[in-house]
Amino acid sequence: MSTRLEGKVIAVAGASGLGGPAVVRRLAADGATVIAADIDQQRLDSLVESIRVAVPGAKVTGQVIDLLDPQEVHDWADHLEAEHGHVDGLLHLVGGWRGSKTFFDSRIDDWDFLHDRVVRTLQHTSLAFQPALVRSPAGRYAMVSAAAAHKPTAGGAAYAAAKAATEAWTLAMADSFKKETTADDGEPTAAAAILVIKALVSPEMRADKPEAKFAGFTDTADLADTLAGLWDRPAAELNGQHLWLTAR
């Protein structure tokens, strides 16, 4: 273990998704206190156990949270700050995809699904954790967006629109940090950043399909490196920025 993130308290929403395990493992290996959150108790227990095996001495716990329940998310944020004295990060890794072959075939219920899973969950975590991140000397909020939000395809209207909405919401949060968190030098102490990918690929996916190129995909380890590195960079440099992990 390193001490790079020693003393930092970081919550990870959607921790048992594709990118979650690598991110939680990296944060724990760098010394952070990590609270991994997910809706599925079994998957969460398996994740936490695997991290404790991979990183001896890891300070990682699991918390079952329904991110579609705003009061539950607010209570979670308040509890973490009360328990630890501060919360230094919320990494929003909740994803999901729905699409169609053509624009005409787009289904409004695909939008309904993505609105809840992608947009609403981010709204809830950002609103719940913003006050604690303002109070932290090094608050960080990060979400994973998609290149599709910047170049929508005909069959991906609902997905692109959902990701674009979450980006706009996160940029509004970034503006709040600029206005509400300032150090003695007048610079913000908290930052909200947007990581942009095409799609994620894990070592298991590469092993299952060794012939596949996964062109433009971002390795989960690279996602984890970037997220862990958010605390190495000044908030003013990060706040409101798009960090591209795939070709523009």
N, C-alpha and C positions, 0 to 999 in steps of 0.2 A: 504493500500500500504506500501511496505517496501522501503528502500533507498539503497538496495543492489547494484543496477545498476544505481543509480542516476548519471546523467552526461554522460552516455554511449549512443551513437547513433548507432542503430543496424538496418540493413536492412534484411528483410526476403523475399527470393525469393520462389515463389510457396506457398504463405501464405494461400490460401484458399483450399489447398489440405487436405488430411486426418489429417496430423500432425500439420498443420499450425495454426489453431485456438488455440490449447492448448499452443503452443510455443509463439505466439503473446501475448496471455493473461498473461502467466507467466512473460514474459519480461516486459510488461506494469505494472504488479502488483509489480515488483521489481524496478520500477522507471525509466526504460530506455525510451528513445525516440525511438519509433519503427516506421519504415516505411515498411508497408506490401505491397508487390508487387505481382501482378497476371495479367493474360491476360484478365480475365473476369470482367468487370466493376460491374455488378450486384452482383456477388458473393463477390467481394472485398468490395463493399459498405455495404453489409449485415454483413460481418466479422467485419469491423471497427465499425459499430453501435453496434454490440453485445459486443465487447470489451469495448466500452465506457459505456455501461450499466452495465457490470459485474465489471468493475474497474473504479469507479468514479475518475475523475481527470487524467485518462490515457492519456499519450502523444503518441497517435497513429494516423497515417495518412495512406491513401491508395494511391498507385501509379500503374496505368495500364502500364505495360511494356511488350513488346514482346521480350522475352529473346533470340529469334532466330535472332534478329537484333543486331549485335555487336555494331554498332554506337549508337543505342538507349540505350543500356546498359552502354556504356562508358559515354554518356551524362548524364545518370541518376546518375552514381557514381560521376562525376564531380560536378553536381548540388548539390548533398547532402553534399559533402565536403564544397562547397562554401557557402551553406546556413547555415550549422551548425558549420563550422570551423574544423570539424574532423568527421571521420567515424570509429567506433570501432569494427564493426562486419558485416559480411555477412553470413547469414545462408541459405544454399542452400537446400531447401526441395522439389525440383521438382522431381517427380517420374513418374513411368509408368511401365507396365509389359506386355510382350507378350511372348507366349510360345507355345509348341506343345506337342503332346502325345509321339512322338519318335524323335530321332535325325534326321532320314531321312526326317521326316515331317517338319523340321525347314524351315521357310520361310525367304528369304533374305529381303523381305519387312518388316518383323518384326524387323530385324536389322536396316533397314533404319529409321523406326519409333523411335526406342530406341536410335539410334545414334543422331538424332535431339533432342529428348525430354530429354534424360538423359545425353548424352555426350556433345553435342554442347552447351546446355544451361549452363552447369557447366564451360565449357571453357570460355564462354563469361563473366560470373559473376566473375570468378577468375581473368581473365586478366584485367577486368575493375576496380575491387576494390583493386587489389594488391598494387598499389602505395599508395592509401589512408591508407590501413592497415599498410603499412610500416611506414607511417608518424605518425600513432596513437601511443600513449604510451602503448596501450594495445589492439592491433589489433587481431581479431580472425576470422578465416574462418572455417566453418564446413559444411560437407556434410553428407548425410545419405546413406550408402552403404548397402549391403546385404550379408548375410552369403553365398549365392549362388556364389558370386565372388570367394570364397575360396574353395568351393566344388561344382562345376557345375554339374547339372544333364543333362541327355541325351536330354530331351525336353526343357531345359532352356538355350541352348547355346547362343542365342542372348542376353538374359537378363544378364547372368553371364559375358559375354564378355563386355557388355556395362558398367556394374558396375566395372569390373576390370579395364577398361580404365579410368573411373573417379577416381578410387583410385590412379592409377599411376600418373595421372595429378595432383591430390591434393598433393601427396608426392613430386612432383617436385616443387610445390608452397611452400611446407614446407621447402624444401632445399633453396629456394630463401629467405625465412624469416631468416633462419639460417645465411645466408651470408650477408643480407642487413639490418637487424635490430639488433642492439646490444646496451645494456645499458652500464653504466659506469663499471659494473662488468663483461662485456663481454658476458652476456647472451642475447638471443633474446628477443625482446619485443612483437613480433607477433607470432602467431601460426596457423597452419592449421591442423585440426583434422578430423578423419574419424569415424563416429558412425556406428556400424555394427548391423543390426537387421535381423531377419527372415522376419517379416512383422509387421505392426502396427495394433493395435486394439483400438478403441475409446469406451467411455462409451455407446454411442448410439448403436454400434455394439453388445456390451455385452447385452444391454437391449433387442435388437431385437432377439437375440439368447441366452437366458439364459442357455440353456442346453449345449452350445458349450464350449469347454475347451480352444480353441485358444492356444494350446500348443506351447511354444516358442515365442509367439508373444510379442511385446513390447507395453505397454500401452502408449498412447499419452502423458499422464501426466509424465511418467518416461522419455520420450524423452525430454519434455520441461524442466524438472528438470536438466537433464544432460547438455542441451544446455545453460541454464541460469547459470549453475555452471562453465562454461568455463572460466569466468573472475575471479573465485575464485582460480584458479590454475596458477602457474607460466608458462609462455610461453614455457620455456625450457622443462618443464615436459610434456606439451601437444603436442608440435610441432612434426608432423609426426607420431602421435600415432593412433592406432586403439582402439577405446573405444567400447568394446563388450557389447551390451545390450540384448544378447541372448546367449545360450550355444554355445561354439566353436565347 
